[in-house]
Amino acid sequence: MRHSEKEARFEEFVLARSSALLRMCHLLTNDRGLAEDLLQTALAKCYRHWDRVSEQGYEEGYVRTAIVNTHISSVRKRRLKEILTFQLPEHGGAAPDHSVEERDLLRRALAALAPRTRSAVVLRHYLGLSEIEAAQNMGCSVGNVKRLTSRGLDQLRQAMERQPPPTDALPTAPRRVCEAAR
């Protein structure tokens, strides 16, 4: 495959799928900036092998696998300690929308899962992949995907039960403060 042909195929794929892949990255990282970095890093890794991958027709699965592996690797390397602090907004505004609060609670509970567990839950329940497809993307057995997904869903249920969304309290916004672990 000629170099310009490879670039054209890669650019076409990125233009068509980058929004969906960015949403997946955001669910894995729970941070817009980290999600963009994750996607860019994974796509850069994929570009090197794009001619072989695109000829076989495995573009989407290959990129998703690269995203999951890059995310898990970066979490291991980063070793950051995250502390969530909650601050009240300065202005009360309109009545709180409880569905927004529930989504925020779910998003925070998802972020608290271990990286591989979060990956399994995102691949299975957000992207709608089968257990076999998720296992291929994660590079593990189907049984491991089942175990991680089950454990992740149990942890999400427990988190939702422990902290029901406030009914009449002012909405709060989490702010992430990162410190390098020693």
C-alpha positions as CSV (number, residue, x, y, z in Angstrom):
1,M,0.0,0.0,0.0
2,R,1.3,3.4,-1.0
3,H,2.0,5.9,1.8
4,S,-0.6,8.4,0.6
5,E,-3.2,5.6,0.3
6,K,-2.4,4.5,3.9
7,E,-2.8,8.1,5.1
8,A,-6.1,8.5,3.2
9,R,-7.6,5.3,4.7
10,F,-6.4,6.2,8.2
11,E,-7.8,9.8,7.9
12,E,-11.1,8.5,6.6
13,F,-11.4,6.1,9.6
14,V,-10.5,8.8,12.1
15,L,-13.0,11.2,10.7
16,A,-15.8,8.6,10.8
17,R,-15.1,7.0,14.2
18,S,-13.2,9.6,16.3
19,S,-16.4,10.9,18.1
20,A,-17.4,7.4,19.3
21,L,-13.9,6.5,20.2
22,L,-13.5,9.7,22.2
23,R,-16.7,8.9,24.1
24,M,-15.2,5.5,24.9
25,C,-12.0,7.1,26.1
26,H,-13.9,9.6,28.2
27,L,-15.7,6.7,30.0
28,L,-12.4,5.0,30.7
29,T,-10.6,8.1,32.0
30,N,-13.5,10.3,33.3
31,D,-11.6,13.3,32.1
32,R,-12.0,15.1,28.8
33,G,-8.3,16.1,28.5
34,L,-7.0,12.6,29.4
35,A,-9.5,11.1,27.0
36,E,-8.2,13.2,24.1
37,D,-4.6,12.2,25.1
38,L,-5.5,8.6,25.3
39,L,-7.2,8.6,21.9
40,Q,-4.3,10.4,20.3
41,T,-1.7,8.1,21.7
42,A,-3.7,5.0,20.7
43,L,-4.3,6.3,17.2
44,A,-0.6,7.1,16.8
45,K,0.3,3.5,17.8
46,C,-2.3,2.1,15.4
47,Y,-1.1,4.3,12.5
48,R,2.2,2.4,12.3
49,H,0.4,-0.8,11.4
50,W,-2.6,0.6,9.6
51,D,-1.8,-0.9,6.1
52,R,-1.9,-4.4,7.6
53,V,-4.9,-3.7,9.8
54,S,-7.0,-2.0,7.1
55,E,-6.3,-4.8,4.6
56,Q,-7.7,-7.4,7.1
57,G,-10.7,-5.2,8.0
58,Y,-10.2,-5.1,11.7
59,E,-9.8,-1.4,12.1
60,E,-12.3,-0.7,14.8
61,G,-11.5,-3.7,17.0
62,Y,-7.8,-3.0,16.6
63,V,-8.2,0.6,17.7
64,R,-10.4,-0.3,20.7
65,T,-7.9,-2.9,21.8
66,A,-5.1,-0.3,21.5
67,I,-7.2,2.2,23.6
68,V,-7.9,-0.3,26.4
69,N,-4.2,-1.4,26.5
70,T,-2.9,2.2,26.4
71,H,-5.3,3.2,29.2
72,I,-4.4,0.4,31.5
73,S,-0.7,1.0,30.8
74,S,-1.0,4.7,31.5
75,V,-2.8,4.1,34.8
76,R,-0.1,1.8,35.9
77,K,2.6,4.3,35.0
78,R,1.0,7.4,36.2
79,R,0.5,6.4,39.8
80,L,-1.5,9.5,40.7
81,K,-3.5,9.9,43.8
82,E,-6.8,11.5,43.2
83,I,-8.7,13.4,45.8
84,L,-12.2,14.6,45.1
85,T,-13.4,17.7,46.8
86,F,-16.9,19.0,46.6
87,Q,-17.8,22.7,46.5
88,L,-21.2,24.3,46.4
89,P,-22.0,26.4,43.4
90,E,-22.1,30.1,44.0
91,H,-25.6,30.5,42.6
92,G,-28.5,28.2,43.3
93,G,-30.1,28.3,39.9
94,A,-33.2,26.2,38.9
95,A,-34.5,23.1,40.6
96,P,-32.0,20.2,40.5
97,D,-32.5,17.6,37.7
98,H,-32.2,14.3,39.5
99,S,-31.3,12.4,36.3
100,V,-28.2,14.6,36.0
101,E,-27.3,13.8,39.6
102,E,-27.8,10.1,39.0
103,R,-25.6,10.2,35.9
104,D,-23.0,12.1,37.8
105,L,-23.1,9.6,40.6
106,L,-22.8,6.7,38.1
107,R,-19.9,8.4,36.3
108,R,-18.1,8.8,39.6
109,A,-18.8,5.2,40.6
110,L,-17.5,4.1,37.2
111,A,-14.3,6.2,37.7
112,A,-13.7,4.4,41.0
113,L,-13.6,1.0,39.4
114,A,-10.2,-0.7,38.7
115,P,-9.0,0.1,35.1
116,R,-9.6,-3.5,33.7
117,T,-13.0,-3.7,35.4
118,R,-14.0,-0.3,34.0
119,S,-12.8,-1.4,30.6
120,A,-14.9,-4.6,30.7
121,V,-18.1,-2.7,31.8
122,V,-17.6,0.0,29.2
123,L,-17.0,-2.4,26.4
124,R,-19.9,-4.7,27.3
125,H,-22.6,-2.2,28.5
126,Y,-21.7,1.1,26.8
127,L,-20.4,-0.1,23.5
128,G,-22.6,-3.1,23.5
129,L,-19.9,-5.6,22.6
130,S,-20.5,-9.3,23.1
131,E,-18.4,-11.1,25.7
132,I,-16.2,-12.6,23.0
133,E,-15.6,-9.2,21.3
134,A,-14.8,-7.6,24.7
135,A,-12.4,-10.5,25.4
136,Q,-10.7,-9.9,22.1
137,N,-10.4,-6.2,22.7
138,M,-9.0,-6.7,26.2
139,G,-6.7,-9.6,25.3
140,C,-8.1,-11.9,27.9
141,S,-10.5,-14.9,28.2
142,V,-14.3,-14.7,27.9
143,G,-14.5,-16.0,31.5
144,N,-12.3,-13.1,32.7
145,V,-14.6,-10.6,30.9
146,K,-17.6,-12.2,32.6
147,R,-15.9,-12.0,36.0
148,L,-14.8,-8.4,35.6
149,T,-18.2,-7.3,34.2
150,S,-20.1,-9.0,37.0
151,R,-17.8,-7.6,39.7
152,G,-17.9,-4.1,38.1
153,L,-21.7,-4.1,37.9
154,D,-21.9,-5.3,41.6
155,Q,-19.6,-2.4,42.6
156,L,-21.7,0.1,40.6
157,R,-24.9,-1.2,42.2
158,Q,-23.4,-0.9,45.7
159,A,-22.1,2.6,45.0
160,M,-25.6,3.7,43.8
161,E,-27.3,2.2,46.8
162,R,-24.8,3.7,49.3
163,Q,-25.1,7.2,48.0
164,P,-28.6,7.9,46.7
165,P,-28.8,11.2,44.9
166,P,-29.9,14.1,47.1
167,T,-33.5,15.1,46.7
168,D,-33.5,18.7,47.7
169,A,-29.8,19.6,48.3
170,L,-28.0,22.0,46.0
171,P,-26.1,20.2,43.2
172,T,-22.4,19.9,43.8
173,A,-19.6,19.6,41.3
174,P,-16.6,17.4,41.9
175,R,-13.2,18.9,41.3
176,R,-10.3,16.7,40.8
177,V,-7.0,17.5,42.4
178,C,-4.1,15.2,41.4
179,E,-0.9,14.8,43.4
180,A,2.0,12.7,42.2
181,A,2.4,9.6,44.5
182,R,5.7,9.1,46.1
